[in-house]
Amino acid sequence: MGRQSVTAMYIVKNEETFLPYSIRSIYDAVDEIIVVDNGSTDHTAEIARSFRKAKVIPCDAYGDFAMLRNVALDHAQGEWVMKLDADEVFYPDLASRMEVLTQAPGVDAYTCWFYHLIPDYWHMQNTSDHDALYHRVFLIRKHNGLRWKNPVHESLEGIGGSIHDSGLHYVHYGYTKGVHQVAEKFSFYARLEGIPDPMEHISPEDIFNGRIIHPFRKPHPPVIQAFVDRAKH
């Protein structure tokens, strides 16, 4: 018996830098890819459409990430769904493990681990391979009760209680984009949440001051290794 069908679900806006590497890293593990594009003005949508399995859904829902996630969920045809962001790049063992994961009886969802790189490709905030701060649900059995709630920092309801650890890892590259882009992200989230802008009195060059970081000594996922190597020069 082959593995059950899996839909990868992205919500994106101006994510041309890492999206192609993220899609390549999960491509052989999934049957379809839903990319909900929230008004990109770069090449994000074009990049997504270049992948045969991908379907791009334009959606204008400013500041409502749950709505965007639910649009992706409504278009997903898989028996399982993967929640993804464009700056997440998996290791190759994802594809080889997918059949075992999706065939396990009685499992509602799986968690995975990730390395949170900051502020570059050679440092991370994790203290170990299994740092509890960097652990999340990523693969969910699809059924009618699933729904994302909360416009900001969205959470999934109706997931079921049988959640297992997949043991898989990915690398999160979002905070390697440069201090100005990260600062803009911090300000954007503050506006959405209606809280004071943390960047109002801080220079972007200082946003990572005081954060404890550790060397990232793991290999990068193969699909992005050449990109990282170019950044050294």
HUSULDA-V170523 format. One record per pair of residues at least 12 apart in sequence whose ideal C-beta (glycine too) atoms are under 10 Angstrom apart, sorted by the first residue. I is the first residue (numbers start at 0). J is the second residue. D is the distance in Angstrom with one decimal. If there is no record, write none. Layout:
i->(I	I)
j->(J	J)
d->(D	D)
This chain:
i->(0	0	1	1	1	2	2	2	2	2	2	2	2	2	2	2	2	3	3	3	3	3	3	3	3	3	3	3	4	4	4	4	4	4	4	4	4	4	4	5	5	5	5	5	5	5	5	5	5	5	5	5	5	5	5	5	6	6	6	6	6	6	6	6	6	6	6	6	6	6	6	6	6	6	7	7	7	7	7	7	7	7	7	7	7	7	7	7	7	7	7	7	7	7	7	7	8	8	8	8	8	8	8	8	8	8	8	8	8	8	8	8	8	8	8	8	9	9	9	9	9	9	9	9	9	9	9	9	9	9	9	9	9	9	9	9	9	9	10	10	10	10	10	10	10	10	10	10	10	10	10	10	10	10	10	10	10	10	10	10	11	11	11	11	11	11	11	11	11	11	11	11	11	11	11	11	12	12	12	12	12	12	12	12	12	12	12	13	13	13	13	13	13	13	13	13	13	14	14	14	14	14	14	14	14	14	14	14	14	14	14	14	15	15	15	15	15	15	15	15	15	16	16	16	16	16	16	16	16	16	16	16	16	17	17	17	17	17	17	17	17	17	17	17	17	17	18	18	18	18	18	18	18	18	18	18	18	18	18	18	18	19	19	19	19	19	19	19	19	19	19	19	20	20	20	20	20	20	20	20	20	20	20	20	20	20	20	20	21	21	21	21	21	21	21	21	21	21	21	21	21	22	22	22	22	22	22	22	22	22	22	22	23	23	23	23	23	23	23	24	24	24	24	24	24	24	24	24	24	24	24	24	24	25	25	25	25	25	25	25	25	25	25	25	26	26	26	26	26	26	26	26	27	27	27	27	27	27	28	28	28	28	28	28	28	28	28	28	28	28	28	28	29	29	29	29	29	29	29	29	29	29	30	30	30	30	30	30	31	31	31	31	31	31	31	31	31	32	32	32	32	32	32	32	32	32	32	32	33	33	33	33	33	33	33	33	33	33	33	33	33	33	33	33	33	34	34	34	34	34	34	34	34	34	34	34	34	34	35	35	35	35	35	35	35	35	35	35	35	35	35	35	35	35	36	36	36	36	36	36	36	37	37	37	37	37	37	37	37	37	37	37	37	38	38	38	38	38	39	39	43	43	44	44	46	47	54	54	54	54	56	56	56	56	57	58	58	60	61	61	62	62	62	62	62	62	62	63	63	63	63	63	63	64	64	64	64	64	64	64	65	65	65	65	65	65	65	65	65	65	65	66	66	66	67	67	67	68	68	68	68	68	68	68	68	68	69	69	69	69	69	70	71	71	72	72	72	72	72	72	75	75	76	77	77	77	78	78	78	78	79	79	79	79	79	79	79	79	79	79	80	80	80	80	80	80	80	80	81	81	81	81	81	81	81	82	82	82	82	82	82	82	82	82	83	83	84	84	84	84	85	85	86	86	86	86	86	86	86	86	86	87	87	87	87	87	87	87	87	87	87	88	88	88	88	88	88	88	88	88	88	88	88	89	89	89	89	89	89	89	89	89	90	90	90	90	90	90	90	90	90	90	91	91	91	92	92	92	92	93	93	93	93	93	93	93	93	96	96	96	96	96	97	97	97	99	100	100	100	100	100	101	101	103	103	103	104	105	105	105	105	106	106	106	106	106	106	106	106	107	107	107	107	107	107	107	107	107	107	107	107	107	108	108	108	108	108	108	108	108	108	108	108	108	108	108	109	109	109	109	109	109	109	109	109	109	109	110	110	110	110	110	110	110	110	110	110	110	111	111	111	111	111	111	111	111	111	111	111	111	112	112	112	112	112	112	112	112	112	112	112	112	112	112	112	112	113	113	113	113	113	113	113	113	113	113	113	113	114	114	114	114	114	114	114	114	114	114	114	115	115	115	115	115	115	115	115	115	115	116	116	116	116	116	116	116	116	116	116	117	117	117	117	117	117	117	117	117	117	117	118	118	118	118	118	118	118	118	118	118	119	119	119	119	119	119	119	119	120	120	120	120	120	120	120	120	120	120	120	121	121	121	121	121	121	121	121	121	122	122	122	122	122	122	122	122	123	123	123	123	123	123	123	123	123	124	124	124	124	124	124	124	124	125	125	125	125	125	126	126	127	128	128	129	129	129	130	133	133	133	134	135	136	136	136	136	136	137	137	137	138	138	138	138	139	139	139	139	139	140	140	140	142	142	142	143	144	144	144	144	145	145	145	146	150	150	151	151	151	151	151	151	151	152	152	152	168	168	169	170	170	170	170	170	170	170	172	172	172	172	172	174	174	174	175	175	177	178	178	178	178	178	178	179	179	179	180	181	181	181	181	182	182	182	182	182	182	182	182	182	183	183	184	185	185	185	185	185	186	186	186)
j->(98	102	98	101	102	28	30	78	79	94	96	97	98	99	100	101	102	30	77	78	79	97	98	100	101	102	140	141	29	30	31	75	76	77	78	79	80	101	141	25	28	29	30	31	32	75	77	78	79	80	81	97	100	101	138	141	29	30	31	32	33	52	54	71	72	74	75	76	77	78	79	80	81	141	21	22	25	26	28	29	30	31	32	33	34	52	53	71	75	77	79	80	81	82	83	138	29	31	32	33	34	35	67	68	69	70	71	72	74	75	77	80	81	82	83	139	21	22	25	32	33	34	35	36	43	47	53	55	56	67	68	71	81	82	83	84	85	87	33	34	35	36	37	56	58	60	64	65	66	67	68	69	70	71	82	83	84	85	147	153	34	35	36	37	38	39	43	44	46	47	55	67	83	84	85	86	35	36	37	38	39	40	41	43	61	67	85	36	37	38	39	40	41	42	43	85	180	34	36	37	39	41	42	43	44	46	47	84	85	86	173	176	39	41	42	43	44	45	46	47	85	41	42	43	46	85	86	172	173	175	176	180	226	84	85	86	87	88	170	171	172	173	175	176	223	226	34	39	41	42	43	44	46	47	50	53	83	84	85	86	88	42	43	46	47	49	50	85	88	222	223	226	85	86	87	88	89	170	172	219	220	221	222	223	224	225	226	227	83	84	85	86	87	88	89	169	170	172	220	222	223	34	46	47	49	50	52	53	83	85	88	222	50	88	89	220	221	222	223	83	87	88	89	90	91	93	94	169	170	220	221	222	223	52	81	83	87	88	89	93	94	97	169	222	50	51	52	53	89	93	94	222	52	91	93	94	95	97	81	89	91	92	93	94	95	96	97	98	100	101	138	167	52	53	77	79	80	81	83	93	94	97	52	76	77	78	79	97	51	52	53	54	74	75	76	77	80	47	50	51	52	53	54	55	71	75	81	83	47	52	53	54	55	56	70	71	72	73	74	75	76	77	80	81	83	46	47	48	50	53	54	55	56	57	71	74	83	85	47	54	55	56	57	58	60	66	67	68	69	70	71	72	73	74	48	55	56	57	58	59	67	56	57	58	59	60	61	62	63	64	66	67	70	57	58	59	60	61	55	57	55	85	56	57	85	85	71	74	75	76	70	71	73	74	70	70	71	150	150	191	150	151	187	188	190	191	192	147	149	150	151	153	191	147	149	150	151	152	153	191	146	147	148	149	150	151	152	153	154	155	156	147	150	153	147	150	153	80	82	145	146	147	148	153	154	155	145	146	147	148	153	147	83	147	139	141	145	146	147	155	141	145	141	101	140	141	101	140	141	142	97	100	101	106	108	109	138	139	140	141	108	137	138	139	140	141	145	155	93	97	109	111	137	138	139	108	135	136	137	138	139	147	153	155	137	169	169	171	172	173	172	173	116	169	170	171	172	173	174	175	176	111	113	135	137	169	170	171	172	173	220	113	114	169	170	171	172	219	220	221	222	223	226	111	113	137	167	168	169	170	220	222	167	168	169	170	217	218	219	220	221	222	220	221	222	165	166	167	168	111	137	138	165	167	168	169	220	109	138	165	166	167	138	165	167	165	138	163	165	166	167	138	140	140	161	163	161	140	159	161	163	138	139	140	159	161	162	163	165	136	138	139	140	142	145	157	158	159	160	161	162	163	136	137	138	139	140	145	155	158	159	160	161	162	163	165	136	137	138	139	140	162	163	164	165	166	167	134	135	136	137	138	162	163	164	165	166	167	133	134	135	136	137	138	164	165	166	167	168	169	125	127	128	129	130	131	133	134	135	137	164	165	166	167	168	169	125	130	132	133	134	135	137	167	168	169	170	171	128	130	133	168	169	170	171	172	215	217	219	130	132	133	170	171	172	173	174	212	215	170	171	172	173	174	175	212	215	219	227	171	172	173	174	175	181	206	207	210	212	215	174	175	176	177	178	181	206	207	210	212	174	175	177	207	212	215	227	230	170	172	175	215	219	223	226	227	228	230	231	175	212	214	215	216	219	227	230	231	174	175	207	210	212	213	214	215	170	171	174	212	213	214	215	216	217	171	174	207	210	211	212	213	215	171	212	213	215	217	211	213	213	168	217	164	166	168	213	168	169	171	164	169	154	155	158	162	165	165	167	169	162	163	165	167	155	157	158	159	162	158	159	161	157	158	159	157	156	157	158	159	157	158	159	158	191	192	187	188	189	190	191	192	193	188	191	192	217	220	220	215	217	218	219	220	223	227	219	220	223	226	227	206	207	210	227	230	203	202	203	204	205	206	207	203	204	206	203	198	203	206	207	196	197	198	201	202	203	204	205	206	198	203	198	197	198	201	203	206	198	199	203)
d->(8.6	6.8	6.7	9.3	8.7	8.9	9.1	9.3	8.8	9.8	9.6	5.3	3.6	8.0	7.9	4.7	6.3	9.1	7.7	4.2	6.0	8.9	8.5	9.2	4.1	6.8	8.6	9.7	8.4	4.5	7.8	9.6	7.1	4.3	5.0	7.1	9.9	8.2	9.3	8.9	6.7	4.5	5.7	8.1	9.8	9.3	4.8	7.4	4.6	7.3	6.2	6.4	9.0	6.6	7.5	9.3	6.5	6.8	5.0	7.4	6.1	9.5	9.7	8.3	8.8	8.2	3.8	6.1	3.4	8.6	7.3	5.0	7.0	7.6	9.0	7.8	5.4	8.5	8.0	4.4	8.8	7.3	4.6	7.1	8.7	8.3	8.6	9.2	8.8	8.4	9.9	7.8	4.6	8.7	5.6	9.8	9.6	9.4	7.9	4.9	8.2	7.6	9.6	7.2	9.9	9.2	3.8	6.6	8.2	6.0	9.1	5.6	6.4	6.0	6.4	9.7	7.7	8.1	9.7	7.2	7.0	4.7	6.8	8.8	9.6	7.7	8.8	9.5	9.9	9.5	9.8	7.1	9.2	8.8	5.1	6.9	5.9	9.3	9.3	8.0	4.7	8.2	6.3	9.5	8.2	9.2	6.6	9.9	9.4	4.1	6.1	9.9	8.1	6.4	9.1	8.7	7.5	8.5	9.9	9.3	6.0	7.1	5.6	6.8	9.8	6.5	5.4	8.2	9.5	7.4	9.0	9.1	9.5	7.9	4.9	9.7	9.5	7.1	4.3	5.9	5.3	8.6	9.1	7.2	9.6	9.2	8.9	9.5	9.0	8.5	5.0	6.3	4.8	9.2	6.0	9.3	9.6	9.4	9.1	9.8	7.2	8.0	9.7	5.0	9.9	8.5	9.1	8.1	3.5	6.9	9.2	10.0	7.8	4.6	4.6	5.0	9.3	8.3	5.8	9.6	8.7	8.8	9.9	9.3	9.9	8.2	7.8	8.1	9.6	9.3	6.7	9.4	8.9	8.9	5.5	4.5	8.0	6.9	9.9	9.6	5.2	7.6	8.9	8.4	7.8	8.7	8.1	9.6	9.8	9.1	6.0	9.7	5.5	6.6	9.6	9.9	9.9	9.4	4.1	8.1	10.0	9.5	9.7	5.3	8.7	8.0	8.3	9.1	10.0	8.6	9.2	9.3	9.0	9.0	9.4	5.0	9.7	9.6	8.1	9.5	7.5	9.9	5.2	4.2	9.6	9.7	6.6	9.6	6.6	7.7	5.4	6.9	5.6	5.3	7.9	8.6	9.9	8.6	9.4	8.6	8.7	8.4	7.9	7.2	9.0	5.4	8.6	6.9	8.9	8.4	9.4	9.0	8.3	8.3	9.5	9.0	9.3	4.4	8.3	9.6	8.2	4.8	4.2	7.5	7.8	7.1	9.1	7.4	9.1	5.5	8.5	5.0	7.6	9.9	6.9	6.9	8.7	8.7	5.6	6.2	8.0	9.4	8.9	9.6	6.8	9.1	6.8	9.1	10.0	9.9	8.3	9.0	9.9	8.4	8.3	4.2	9.0	8.7	8.0	7.7	9.2	9.5	4.7	4.1	8.5	8.1	4.6	9.5	9.5	9.9	9.6	9.9	6.9	9.9	7.4	8.9	9.4	6.5	9.5	9.2	8.8	7.9	7.0	7.8	5.8	9.2	9.4	10.0	9.9	5.4	7.8	6.9	8.9	7.4	6.0	6.4	10.0	7.5	6.4	9.2	4.9	4.1	7.0	9.3	9.8	9.8	9.2	8.8	9.6	9.7	7.8	5.7	8.4	6.4	8.4	4.6	8.4	9.1	4.9	5.7	8.9	9.3	8.7	10.0	9.8	9.1	4.2	8.4	8.8	5.7	7.0	4.9	6.9	9.8	8.0	9.8	9.4	8.6	9.9	9.7	8.0	4.9	8.1	5.1	8.7	9.3	5.1	7.9	9.3	5.1	4.8	9.6	9.9	8.1	9.8	5.5	6.9	5.4	6.9	9.6	9.3	9.9	8.4	6.1	7.0	6.7	7.5	9.5	9.3	8.8	9.7	6.0	9.6	7.8	8.4	5.9	9.3	7.8	9.5	9.1	8.8	7.5	9.9	7.6	9.4	9.0	9.9	6.9	9.9	9.8	6.1	7.2	9.2	6.0	9.8	5.1	8.9	8.7	9.7	8.8	6.0	7.1	8.6	9.5	7.9	4.6	9.5	9.8	9.2	4.3	8.3	8.7	8.8	7.7	8.0	6.2	6.4	7.8	4.6	8.6	8.1	4.1	5.5	5.5	5.7	8.5	9.3	4.1	8.0	9.1	9.8	8.0	7.2	8.8	8.5	9.5	8.4	9.8	7.1	9.8	8.9	4.0	9.5	5.7	9.8	8.0	8.9	6.3	5.3	9.2	9.0	9.8	9.4	9.1	9.3	7.7	6.3	7.6	7.2	9.2	6.4	9.6	8.9	9.2	9.8	6.3	7.1	7.0	6.0	9.3	8.6	8.1	5.4	9.8	8.9	9.0	5.9	6.6	5.7	6.1	9.6	9.6	7.6	5.4	8.3	5.1	7.8	9.9	9.1	9.4	9.5	9.6	5.9	5.3	7.8	9.8	8.3	7.3	5.8	8.1	7.1	8.8	9.4	7.6	7.5	8.9	10.0	8.1	9.8	7.2	9.2	8.5	9.5	9.8	9.0	6.2	4.6	3.8	8.5	8.4	8.0	9.6	6.9	10.0	8.7	5.0	7.5	5.7	7.6	8.1	10.0	9.5	9.9	5.9	5.2	8.2	6.4	7.7	4.7	9.7	6.5	5.2	9.6	8.3	9.1	9.3	7.0	7.7	4.3	8.1	6.3	8.6	7.2	5.8	6.8	8.0	9.0	8.5	9.2	5.1	8.1	9.4	7.2	6.4	8.3	9.6	8.6	6.4	8.4	8.6	9.7	9.4	8.7	5.8	9.2	7.9	9.4	9.5	9.9	6.7	7.9	6.4	8.4	9.5	9.6	9.3	6.4	8.4	5.9	9.7	8.6	8.0	8.3	9.9	9.4	7.4	9.7	9.7	9.4	5.6	9.6	9.2	9.9	6.9	8.6	5.4	7.8	5.5	9.8	9.5	10.0	7.1	5.4	8.6	9.9	9.6	5.9	2.9	6.6	4.5	6.1	8.6	5.2	8.2	6.4	4.4	6.5	9.7	8.5	5.4	6.6	9.3	7.6	4.7	7.7	9.6	7.2	6.6	4.3	7.9	9.3	7.1	5.5	7.1	4.1	9.0	7.9	5.8	6.2	5.3	6.8	8.4	6.3	7.3	5.2	6.5	9.2	8.9	9.7	7.5	6.9	8.2	4.7	7.5	7.9	5.1	7.8	4.4	6.6	6.6	8.6	9.6	6.8	5.9	7.7	9.3	6.2	5.4	8.4	9.7	8.2	8.6	7.8	7.1	4.8	8.0	8.3	9.3	10.0	5.1	7.7	7.3	8.8	9.2	6.2	4.9	6.7	5.0	8.2	8.8	7.0	6.7	7.7	4.8	6.6	9.4	6.3	6.5	9.4	8.3	7.8	5.1	8.6	5.0	9.5	8.7	7.2	9.6	9.5	6.4	6.3	5.9	8.3	6.3	5.3	9.1	6.0	9.4	10.0	8.9	9.8	9.0	4.3	7.2	8.6	10.0	6.5	6.8	6.1	9.4	6.3	6.8	9.4	8.5	6.9	7.7	8.4	4.8	8.3	7.6	9.0	5.6	9.6	9.9	9.3	8.8	9.7	8.0	8.9	7.6	5.7	7.2	7.1	9.1	9.0	4.9	9.4	6.0	8.3	9.4	9.6	6.7	5.5	8.7	9.8	8.7	9.4	8.9	9.9	9.2	9.5	9.6	4.4	6.7	6.2	5.7	8.6	8.8	9.5	6.6	5.9	7.8	4.4	9.3	8.6	9.7	8.6	9.9	6.8	7.2	5.9	7.3	9.7	9.8	9.3	6.7	8.1	9.6	8.5	6.6	9.1	7.2	8.0	9.0	9.2	9.2	9.8	9.2	9.9	7.7	8.2	10.0	9.7	6.9	7.0	6.5	9.9	7.6	8.0	8.2	10.0	9.7	6.7	8.7	7.0	9.5	6.0	8.3	9.0	8.6	7.0	9.0	7.5	9.4	7.8	8.2	7.7	3.3	8.2	8.0	4.9	6.7	9.0	9.7	7.0	9.2	10.0	6.7	10.0	9.8	4.7	5.4	9.3	8.4	9.3	8.1	8.1	9.1	7.4	8.3	7.9	9.7	6.4	6.1	7.7	9.6	9.1	9.9	7.6	9.4	9.0	9.6	8.3	9.9	9.2	8.5	8.5	8.6	4.2	5.7	8.4	5.8	7.2	4.9	8.8	9.5	8.8	9.4	7.4	6.3	8.1	9.7	8.8	4.9	7.9	8.5	3.9	9.0	9.5	5.7	8.2	8.4	9.6	5.3	5.5	9.0	9.2	7.0	4.9	8.2	9.9)
